[in-house]
């Protein structure tokens, strides 16, 4: 295409190549170039019978805005960075979404000016291909073995989490069309053991009200909403021109969701108004919602999950306000070793974390269904995890045996879009069991690895593997170093007198993607540590005090796995493989 647009409307034929990884494929497609940045890519009826169209992605390319057209009407819209001069990976556009539709085409606007090289010169046109499958086999160095990751694409906050009929359901902020933040939907995975996860179809996709931001799911055991006994009700933020709260429901156990016809159900003029978390308050006899509203939390009540009453606000003068408050949670728990029950309010904040960027703070107090009263001093900040990569912590609804099971996004907004993975980006922490304990007259949150992690403990080995648990018995000062043959290392230090635990990842491996990544993190231990449980999984190190009084989560990107351990001081280590179905 020259500067005079002489090739406007010129038609070329793009032949689909042999599909990725041996999958067979496809038919010639007609691309009509309408301007310097506009193309109409027609899909034949024959190609529509294929499983998916593989879209080539280049992460440093300009964004392309794609509208899926059928019968001259828009049926879908999304954004993807179509490859300009090379392909980093492919993402699928599944054809079953458009079953029965005629005249299918992609209306593609590529951002940027291509008047010199010609839009038709972009690599993407010859690399687009139809396939009878999408290969999701892991070929990446840093994809974890036993931590949840998306099958492909971008992931951030966990949301919509619940337990029902022996199955754990985990939804998450998901971009199906690239591994950077965009097109936010609710991805969906399930597990029976919190170790092995199965990718499920996307639960919620953007609509006219906006992208699908974070929220929650509850099991409506008593049919308060009228969708049926044990219906799964999702409450979530729709992020369009304004952030509003919406509702969807599932009557098949969470496999599929129907959006409520009268969405949105809650509106506000507050710019950052999002991430509803809902729970049944048995003492009060109604549902409560806690919702992030700017730099405070708003509390609501409802009898039917549809009509909500604003009860109160909390937080304007409490805790850390270095960034936006997000992803709240509120729960009642017993204080270990006492007959006292207290409430804990979780507040995720970005930026403002103790070592920069994202982090999870919490508050202890009482709640009567209408107002949360904090017992902490307003100036005090309690951090749930003192690592660099622990954010958006929320709990599963309806967890068995009264457990409070939480999971976090294992990353940091300072560099989440730049970490050195390709087809997927981001992992979740291992699931943690939450509780409360007292130390020197104050109440703190206890965090221990979910009990399912003990069942996953496999054979004992002599040296670390890329996916293992290290159990360290401690009797005083100790230093534990993980390293590889290239000298890359993670150094963990426990100071018995000072009651602190440090983790230094400044020489852990690749950190070139962000100046904010090389860091040493430090945590109080709220008493003596006598056992450390350290979980290593390709790109992460999570350290827990055996009694739950300390937790630290950090990403690492070593060029080769850490295969040596050096223990100094009054400590002894035992190393166990982690059993998975992979």
C-alpha positions as CSV (number, residue, x, y, z in Angstrom):
1,X,0.0,0.0,0.0
2,X,1.6,3.3,-1.0
3,X,1.0,6.7,0.4
4,X,-1.6,7.5,-2.3
5,X,-3.7,4.6,-1.1
6,X,-3.6,3.1,-4.6
7,X,-4.2,-0.3,-3.2
8,X,-7.3,0.6,-1.3
9,X,-9.8,-2.2,-1.7
10,X,-7.2,-4.4,-3.3
11,X,-7.9,-8.0,-2.5
12,X,-5.3,-10.6,-1.7
13,X,-5.6,-14.2,-0.9
14,X,-4.0,-15.5,2.3
15,X,-3.4,-19.2,2.4
16,X,-3.6,-20.8,5.8
17,X,-0.4,-22.8,6.6
18,X,-0.2,-26.2,8.2
19,X,-1.6,-25.7,11.7
20,X,0.5,-25.4,14.8
21,X,2.2,-28.6,16.1
22,X,1.0,-30.9,13.4
23,X,-2.7,-30.0,13.5
24,X,-4.3,-30.1,10.1
25,X,-5.7,-27.2,8.5
26,X,-7.4,-25.2,6.3
27,X,-8.6,-23.1,3.4
28,X,-7.8,-20.0,1.5
29,X,-9.2,-16.8,3.0
30,X,-9.9,-13.5,1.3
31,X,-8.5,-10.4,3.0
32,X,-9.6,-7.0,1.7
33,X,-7.4,-4.1,2.6
34,X,-9.6,-1.0,3.0
35,X,-7.1,1.6,4.2
36,X,-3.7,2.1,5.7
37,X,-4.9,0.4,8.9
38,X,-8.2,-1.4,8.0
39,X,-8.7,-4.9,6.8
40,X,-11.8,-7.1,6.3
41,X,-10.8,-10.8,6.7
42,X,-13.6,-13.1,5.4
43,X,-14.1,-16.6,6.8
44,X,-15.6,-19.2,4.5
45,X,-18.4,-21.5,5.6
46,X,-16.0,-24.4,5.2
47,X,-13.4,-22.9,7.5
48,X,-16.1,-22.2,10.1
49,X,-16.3,-25.9,10.5
50,X,-12.8,-26.0,11.9
51,X,-12.2,-25.8,15.7
52,X,-10.5,-22.5,15.8
53,X,-8.7,-19.7,13.9
54,X,-5.2,-19.3,15.3
55,X,-4.3,-15.6,15.6
56,X,-0.6,-14.8,15.6
57,X,0.5,-12.5,18.4
58,X,3.6,-10.2,18.7
59,X,3.8,-8.6,22.1
60,X,5.5,-5.4,21.0
61,X,3.3,-4.9,18.0
62,X,0.5,-2.3,17.8
63,X,-2.9,-3.3,19.1
64,X,-5.5,-4.4,16.6
65,X,-9.2,-3.8,17.3
66,X,-11.3,-6.7,15.9
67,X,-15.0,-6.9,15.4
68,X,-16.5,-10.2,14.5
69,X,-19.2,-9.6,11.9
70,X,-22.0,-12.0,10.9
71,X,-25.0,-11.1,8.7
72,X,-23.7,-7.5,8.7
73,X,-24.0,-7.3,12.5
74,X,-21.4,-7.2,15.2
75,X,-21.4,-10.4,17.3
76,X,-18.1,-10.0,19.2
77,X,-15.3,-7.5,19.8
78,X,-11.8,-7.9,21.2
79,X,-8.3,-6.5,21.0
80,X,-5.1,-8.4,20.0
81,X,-1.6,-7.5,19.1
82,X,-1.4,-9.1,15.6
83,X,2.1,-10.0,14.6
84,X,3.9,-7.3,12.6
85,X,7.2,-9.0,11.7
86,X,7.4,-12.2,13.9
87,X,5.2,-14.5,15.9
88,X,5.6,-14.8,19.6
89,X,2.7,-17.3,20.1
90,X,-0.8,-18.0,18.9
91,X,-4.2,-17.5,20.6
92,X,-7.4,-19.2,19.5
93,X,-10.7,-17.7,18.2
94,X,-13.1,-20.6,18.6
95,X,-15.5,-21.1,15.8
96,X,-18.2,-22.8,17.8
97,X,-19.1,-19.3,19.2
98,X,-20.4,-18.5,15.7
99,X,-22.2,-21.8,14.9
100,X,-25.0,-21.3,12.4
101,X,-24.0,-17.7,11.5
102,X,-23.6,-16.6,7.9
103,X,-21.3,-14.1,6.3
104,X,-18.7,-14.3,9.0
105,X,-15.8,-11.9,8.8
106,X,-13.2,-10.1,11.0
107,X,-13.3,-6.3,10.7
108,X,-9.7,-5.4,11.8
109,X,-8.4,-2.0,12.6
110,X,-4.6,-2.1,13.3
111,X,-3.4,0.9,15.3
112,X,-0.6,2.8,13.6
113,X,0.2,4.1,10.2
114,X,1.2,1.6,7.6
115,X,1.2,3.9,4.5
116,X,4.9,3.2,3.8
117,X,5.3,-0.6,4.2
118,X,1.7,-1.4,3.4
119,X,-0.7,-3.1,5.8
120,X,-0.6,-6.2,3.6
121,X,3.1,-6.6,4.5
122,X,2.3,-7.5,8.1
123,X,3.3,-11.1,9.1
124,X,0.0,-11.8,10.6
125,X,-1.9,-12.3,7.3
126,X,0.2,-15.2,6.2
127,X,0.4,-16.7,9.7
128,X,-3.3,-16.8,10.4
129,X,-4.5,-20.4,10.1
130,X,-7.4,-22.6,10.9
131,X,-6.9,-25.7,13.0
132,X,-8.8,-28.7,14.3
133,X,-7.3,-28.1,17.8
134,X,-5.5,-25.6,19.9
135,X,-2.3,-27.0,21.4
136,X,-2.0,-26.0,25.1
137,X,0.9,-28.3,26.0
138,X,3.4,-26.5,28.2
139,X,6.7,-25.7,26.5
140,X,7.7,-22.8,28.7
141,X,10.6,-22.8,31.1
142,X,8.8,-21.0,33.9
143,X,5.3,-22.4,33.9
144,X,4.8,-23.9,37.3
145,X,4.1,-27.6,38.0
146,X,1.8,-27.4,41.0
147,X,0.6,-23.8,41.0
148,X,-2.5,-22.8,39.0
149,X,-1.8,-20.9,35.8
150,X,-4.1,-20.0,32.9
151,X,-3.9,-22.5,30.0
152,X,-2.8,-19.6,27.9
153,X,-3.1,-15.8,28.0
154,X,-3.0,-13.2,30.7
155,X,-4.2,-13.7,34.3
156,X,-4.5,-11.3,37.2
157,X,-6.9,-11.3,40.2
158,X,-8.5,-14.5,41.3
159,X,-12.3,-14.1,41.6
160,X,-15.6,-16.0,41.6
161,X,-14.2,-18.8,43.8
162,X,-16.4,-21.4,45.4
163,X,-16.5,-25.1,46.5
164,X,-19.4,-27.4,45.6
165,X,-19.9,-31.1,45.4
166,X,-16.3,-31.9,46.0
167,X,-15.0,-29.5,43.3
168,X,-13.1,-26.3,43.9
169,X,-13.9,-23.6,41.3
170,X,-11.4,-20.8,40.6
171,X,-12.3,-18.0,38.3
172,X,-9.8,-15.3,37.4
173,X,-9.2,-12.1,35.4
174,X,-8.3,-13.4,32.0
175,X,-7.3,-12.2,28.6
176,X,-8.0,-15.0,26.0
177,X,-6.3,-13.1,23.2
178,X,-2.8,-12.3,24.6
179,X,-0.6,-12.6,27.6
180,X,-0.8,-8.9,28.6
181,X,-3.6,-7.1,30.4
182,X,-6.6,-6.6,27.9
183,X,-10.1,-8.0,27.1
184,X,-10.8,-8.8,30.7
185,X,-13.0,-11.9,31.1
186,X,-13.5,-14.5,33.8
187,X,-11.4,-17.5,33.1
188,X,-12.4,-20.7,34.9
189,X,-10.5,-23.7,36.3
190,X,-11.6,-26.6,38.5
191,X,-9.8,-28.9,40.9
192,X,-10.6,-31.7,43.3
193,X,-7.3,-31.4,45.3
194,X,-6.1,-27.8,45.0
195,X,-3.0,-29.0,43.2
196,X,-4.1,-30.2,39.7
197,X,-6.3,-27.8,37.8
198,X,-8.5,-28.3,34.7
199,X,-9.1,-25.5,32.3
200,X,-12.8,-24.9,31.8
201,X,-14.6,-22.7,29.2
202,X,-14.5,-18.9,29.9
203,X,-17.2,-18.1,32.5
204,X,-18.0,-14.5,31.7
205,X,-17.0,-12.3,28.7
206,X,-17.2,-8.5,28.2
207,X,-20.6,-7.1,27.1
208,X,-22.1,-3.7,26.4
209,X,-21.6,-2.6,30.1
210,X,-17.8,-3.2,29.9
211,X,-15.1,-5.7,30.7
212,X,-15.5,-8.3,33.4
213,X,-13.6,-7.0,36.4
214,X,-13.2,-8.9,39.7
215,X,-16.0,-10.2,41.9
216,X,-17.2,-13.3,43.7
217,X,-19.5,-16.3,43.5
218,X,-21.8,-17.6,46.2
219,X,-23.8,-20.8,46.6
220,X,-27.4,-19.7,47.2
221,X,-28.4,-22.7,49.3
222,X,-31.8,-21.3,50.2
223,X,-32.8,-19.8,46.8
224,X,-32.9,-16.3,48.2
225,X,-32.4,-14.9,44.6
226,X,-35.1,-17.0,43.0
227,X,-32.7,-18.7,40.5
228,X,-33.1,-22.1,42.2
229,X,-31.8,-23.9,45.3
230,X,-28.0,-24.1,45.3
231,X,-27.7,-21.8,42.3
232,X,-24.3,-20.2,41.9
233,X,-24.7,-16.5,41.9
234,X,-21.8,-14.3,40.6
235,X,-21.5,-10.6,41.5
236,X,-18.9,-8.7,39.6
237,X,-17.8,-5.3,38.4
238,X,-18.6,-4.3,34.8
239,X,-16.0,-1.8,33.7
240,X,-17.2,0.4,30.9
241,X,-17.7,4.2,30.9
242,X,-18.2,3.8,34.7
243,X,-17.5,0.9,37.1
244,X,-20.8,-0.7,38.1
245,X,-21.8,-3.9,39.8
246,X,-23.6,-6.7,38.0
247,X,-25.0,-10.2,38.6
248,X,-25.0,-13.5,36.7
249,X,-26.2,-16.9,37.8
250,X,-25.6,-20.6,37.1
251,X,-28.0,-23.5,37.5
252,X,-25.6,-26.2,36.3
253,X,-23.1,-26.0,39.1
254,X,-21.0,-23.2,37.6
255,X,-20.5,-24.7,34.1
256,X,-22.4,-21.8,32.4
257,X,-23.6,-18.4,33.6
258,X,-26.6,-16.3,32.5
259,X,-26.3,-12.5,33.0
260,X,-29.1,-10.9,34.9
261,X,-31.4,-8.9,32.6
262,X,-31.6,-5.9,34.9
263,X,-27.8,-5.3,35.2
264,X,-26.2,-3.2,36.7
265,X,-27.6,-3.7,40.2
266,X,-25.4,-1.1,42.0
267,X,-24.0,2.2,40.6
268,X,-21.9,5.0,41.9
269,X,-20.0,8.1,40.9
270,X,-16.8,6.9,42.7
271,X,-14.2,6.3,39.9
272,X,-12.7,3.2,41.5
273,X,-15.8,1.3,42.5
274,X,-15.2,-2.4,42.2
275,X,-14.6,-6.0,43.3
276,X,-17.7,-7.0,45.3
277,X,-17.2,-9.8,47.8
278,X,-20.5,-11.3,49.2
279,X,-21.2,-13.8,52.0
280,X,-24.2,-15.0,53.9
281,X,-24.3,-13.5,57.4
282,X,-26.1,-16.2,59.4
283,X,-26.2,-14.1,62.6
284,X,-27.8,-11.2,60.8
285,X,-30.0,-13.3,58.5
286,X,-29.1,-11.5,55.2
287,X,-26.3,-11.2,52.7
288,X,-23.5,-8.8,53.2
289,X,-21.3,-7.3,50.5
290,X,-18.0,-5.5,50.9
291,X,-17.0,-3.4,48.0
292,X,-13.9,-1.2,47.2
293,X,-14.9,2.4,46.7
294,X,-11.8,4.6,46.1
295,X,-9.7,4.5,49.3
296,X,-12.3,2.9,51.5
297,X,-14.6,-0.1,51.7
298,X,-18.4,0.2,51.4
299,X,-20.6,-2.4,53.1
300,X,-24.0,-3.4,51.8
301,X,-26.8,-5.7,52.8
302,X,-29.4,-7.7,50.8
303,X,-32.1,-10.3,51.3
304,X,-32.1,-11.5,47.7
305,X,-28.7,-10.6,46.1
306,X,-30.5,-8.2,43.7
307,X,-31.5,-5.3,45.8
308,X,-28.8,-3.8,48.0
309,X,-28.8,-1.3,50.8
310,X,-25.7,0.7,51.7
311,X,-24.9,0.3,55.4
312,X,-21.6,2.0,56.1
313,X,-18.1,2.7,55.0
314,X,-14.7,1.8,56.5
315,X,-11.1,2.7,56.1
316,X,-10.8,6.4,55.2
317,X,-8.5,7.0,58.2
318,X,-7.1,3.4,58.7
319,X,-4.1,1.6,57.3
320,X,-2.0,2.2,54.3
321,X,-3.3,4.6,51.6
322,X,-0.3,4.6,49.2
323,X,-2.5,3.3,46.4
324,X,-6.0,2.2,45.3
325,X,-7.9,-0.1,47.7
326,X,-9.1,-3.3,45.8
327,X,-10.3,-6.9,46.2
328,X,-11.8,-6.8,49.7
329,X,-12.9,-9.8,51.8
330,X,-14.5,-10.0,55.3
331,X,-14.8,-13.1,57.5
332,X,-15.3,-14.3,61.1
333,X,-12.7,-16.6,62.6
334,X,-11.8,-18.0,66.0
335,X,-8.7,-16.8,67.7
336,X,-6.4,-19.8,68.1
337,X,-6.2,-21.0,71.7
338,X,-9.1,-18.9,72.9
339,X,-12.9,-18.8,73.0
340,X,-12.9,-15.5,71.2
341,X,-14.2,-14.9,67.6
342,X,-13.1,-11.8,65.7
343,X,-13.6,-10.5,62.1
344,X,-10.9,-9.9,59.6
345,X,-11.2,-7.4,56.8
346,X,-8.8,-8.0,53.8
347,X,-7.8,-5.0,51.7
348,X,-5.5,-5.3,48.7
349,X,-3.6,-2.2,47.8
350,X,-1.7,-1.0,44.8
351,X,0.8,0.6,45.0
352,X,1.8,1.0,48.6
353,X,3.2,-2.4,49.5
354,X,6.0,-2.7,52.0
355,X,8.6,-3.3,49.3
356,X,6.9,-1.3,46.5
357,X,3.9,-2.0,44.3
358,X,1.1,-4.5,45.2
359,X,0.4,-6.1,48.6
360,X,-2.4,-7.3,50.9
361,X,-3.2,-5.6,54.2
362,X,-5.8,-6.6,56.7
363,X,-7.7,-5.2,59.7
364,X,-9.0,-7.0,62.9
365,X,-12.2,-6.1,64.6
366,X,-15.9,-6.7,65.0
367,X,-18.8,-6.7,62.5
368,X,-22.6,-6.6,63.3
369,X,-23.8,-6.9,59.7
370,X,-24.0,-3.1,59.3
371,X,-20.7,-1.7,60.5
372,X,-17.1,-2.9,60.8
373,X,-15.3,-1.6,63.9
374,X,-11.5,-1.9,63.8
375,X,-9.6,-2.7,67.0
376,X,-6.2,-1.7,65.5
377,X,-4.8,1.8,65.7
378,X,-5.6,3.8,62.6
379,X,-2.0,4.3,61.8
380,X,-1.1,0.6,62.0
381,X,-0.7,-1.5,58.9
382,X,-0.8,-5.3,59.1
383,X,0.5,-7.1,56.0
384,X,-0.7,-10.6,55.2
385,X,2.5,-11.5,53.2
386,X,5.8,-9.7,53.3
387,X,7.0,-10.9,49.9
388,X,6.9,-8.8,46.7
389,X,4.5,-11.0,44.8
390,X,1.3,-11.6,46.8
391,X,-1.8,-9.6,45.7
392,X,-5.6,-9.7,45.3
393,X,-6.0,-12.3,48.1
394,X,-9.6,-13.5,48.4
395,X,-11.3,-16.7,49.8
396,X,-13.4,-19.5,48.5
397,X,-17.1,-19.4,49.3
398,X,-18.6,-22.5,50.9
399,X,-15.3,-24.2,51.7
400,X,-15.8,-27.4,53.6
401,X,-15.4,-27.8,57.4
402,X,-15.7,-24.1,58.0
403,X,-12.3,-23.5,56.5
404,X,-11.1,-20.1,55.2
405,X,-9.2,-21.0,52.1
406,X,-7.5,-18.1,50.3
407,X,-5.5,-17.7,47.1
408,X,-3.5,-14.8,45.7
409,X,-2.3,-13.5,42.4
410,X,1.5,-14.2,42.5
411,X,2.8,-11.1,40.8
412,X,3.2,-7.3,41.2
413,X,1.8,-4.6,39.0
414,X,5.2,-3.0,38.8
415,X,6.3,-5.7,36.3
416,X,3.4,-8.1,35.8
417,X,3.2,-7.4,32.1
418,X,6.9,-7.8,31.5
419,X,7.9,-11.0,33.3
420,X,9.8,-13.4,31.0
421,X,7.0,-15.8,29.9
422,X,5.3,-15.9,26.5
423,X,2.1,-17.8,25.8
424,X,0.9,-17.5,29.4
425,X,1.5,-14.9,32.0
426,X,1.0,-15.1,35.8
427,X,0.4,-17.8,38.3
428,X,-1.6,-18.1,41.6
429,X,0.0,-18.8,45.0
430,X,-0.7,-22.1,46.6
431,X,-4.0,-22.1,48.4
432,X,-3.6,-21.0,52.1
433,X,-5.7,-21.8,55.2
434,X,-6.3,-18.6,57.2
435,X,-6.8,-18.2,60.9
436,X,-6.1,-15.8,63.8
437,X,-3.5,-15.8,66.6
438,X,-2.5,-13.5,69.4
439,X,1.0,-12.2,70.0
440,X,1.9,-9.6,72.7
441,X,-1.7,-8.5,73.1
442,X,-2.5,-8.1,69.4
443,X,-4.3,-10.3,67.0
444,X,-2.8,-11.3,63.7
445,X,-3.7,-13.4,60.6
446,X,-2.1,-16.9,60.5
447,X,-1.3,-18.3,57.1
448,X,-0.5,-22.0,56.5
449,X,-0.3,-24.0,53.3
450,X,-3.6,-25.6,52.6
451,X,-3.8,-29.1,54.2
452,X,-3.9,-30.6,50.7
453,X,-0.3,-29.7,50.3
454,X,0.7,-32.4,52.8
455,X,-1.1,-35.0,50.6
456,X,1.0,-33.7,47.7
457,X,4.2,-34.3,49.5
458,X,6.1,-37.0,47.6
459,X,9.4,-38.9,47.9
460,X,12.3,-37.4,49.8
461,X,15.3,-36.3,47.7
462,X,18.8,-35.1,48.5
463,X,18.8,-31.9,46.5
464,X,16.2,-29.4,45.4
465,X,14.2,-30.0,42.2
466,X,12.4,-27.4,40.1
467,X,9.1,-28.4,41.9
468,X,9.6,-29.3,45.6
469,X,8.8,-28.6,49.2
470,X,11.7,-27.9,51.6
471,X,11.0,-28.5,55.3
472,X,13.6,-26.8,57.5
473,X,13.8,-27.6,61.3
474,X,15.1,-24.5,63.0
475,X,16.7,-24.2,66.5
476,X,18.2,-20.7,66.2
477,X,19.8,-18.5,63.6
478,X,19.7,-20.1,60.2
479,X,20.5,-19.3,56.5
480,X,19.1,-21.3,53.6
481,X,20.5,-20.7,50.2
482,X,19.1,-22.1,46.9
483,X,21.5,-21.9,44.0
484,X,22.3,-23.3,40.6
485,X,25.6,-24.0,38.7
486,X,25.5,-20.5,37.3
487,X,25.7,-18.9,40.7
488,X,22.2,-17.6,40.7
489,X,20.7,-17.8,44.2
490,X,18.0,-17.1,46.6
491,X,19.2,-16.5,50.2
492,X,16.8,-16.9,53.1
493,X,17.9,-15.8,56.6
494,X,16.2,-16.3,60.0
495,X,17.3,-14.1,62.9
496,X,16.2,-15.8,66.1
497,X,16.9,-12.9,68.4
498,X,15.4,-10.2,66.2
499,X,12.5,-12.6,65.2
500,X,12.8,-11.7,61.5
501,X,12.9,-13.7,58.2
502,X,14.5,-12.3,55.1
503,X,14.6,-13.4,51.5
504,X,17.1,-12.0,49.0
505,X,16.4,-12.5,45.3
506,X,18.7,-9.8,44.0
507,X,20.9,-12.5,42.3
508,X,18.1,-15.0,41.7
509,X,18.3,-15.0,37.9
510,X,16.8,-12.9,35.1
511,X,15.7,-9.5,36.4
512,X,16.5,-7.4,33.4
513,X,12.8,-6.8,32.6
514,X,12.3,-4.5,35.5
515,X,14.5,-2.4,37.9
516,X,11.8,-3.0,40.6
517,X,12.4,-6.8,40.6
518,X,15.8,-7.2,42.3
519,X,14.9,-6.9,46.0
520,X,15.4,-8.3,49.5
521,X,12.2,-8.7,51.5
522,X,11.9,-8.9,55.3
523,X,9.1,-10.0,57.6
524,X,8.5,-10.1,61.4
525,X,7.9,-13.6,62.6
526,X,5.8,-12.7,65.7
527,X,7.7,-15.2,67.9
528,X,10.3,-17.9,67.4
529,X,10.4,-20.0,64.3
530,X,10.9,-23.7,64.7
531,X,9.9,-25.0,61.3
532,X,10.0,-23.4,57.9
533,X,8.1,-24.8,54.9
534,X,9.5,-23.5,51.6
535,X,7.7,-24.2,48.3
536,X,9.8,-24.0,45.1
537,X,8.1,-24.2,41.7
538,X,10.1,-23.1,38.7
539,X,9.4,-19.4,39.0
540,X,8.5,-18.9,42.7
541,X,9.6,-19.4,46.2
542,X,7.0,-19.3,49.0
543,X,8.1,-19.5,52.6
544,X,5.9,-20.2,55.6
545,X,6.5,-20.4,59.3
546,X,5.3,-23.9,60.4
547,X,2.8,-22.3,62.8
548,X,1.5,-19.8,60.3
549,X,2.9,-16.7,61.9
550,X,4.9,-15.6,58.8
551,X,4.5,-15.9,55.0
552,X,6.6,-14.6,52.2
553,X,6.0,-15.0,48.4
554,X,8.5,-14.0,45.7
555,X,8.9,-14.7,42.0
556,X,12.3,-15.9,40.6
557,X,13.4,-16.5,37.1
558,X,16.7,-18.6,37.2
559,X,18.3,-19.5,33.9
560,X,18.4,-23.1,35.1
561,X,16.6,-24.7,38.1
562,X,18.1,-24.4,41.6
563,X,19.6,-27.8,42.2
564,X,21.7,-27.1,45.3
565,X,20.9,-26.2,48.9
566,X,23.3,-24.8,51.5
567,X,22.0,-24.7,55.1
568,X,24.1,-22.8,57.7
569,X,23.4,-22.2,61.4
570,X,21.1,-24.1,63.7
571,X,18.9,-25.8,61.0
572,X,18.4,-29.0,59.1
573,X,16.6,-29.4,55.8
574,X,14.5,-32.2,54.3
575,X,13.4,-32.0,50.6
576,X,10.4,-33.6,49.1
577,X,9.1,-33.7,45.6
578,X,5.6,-32.5,44.9
579,X,3.2,-35.1,43.4
580,X,1.1,-33.9,40.4
581,X,-0.8,-35.6,37.6
582,X,1.4,-33.9,35.0
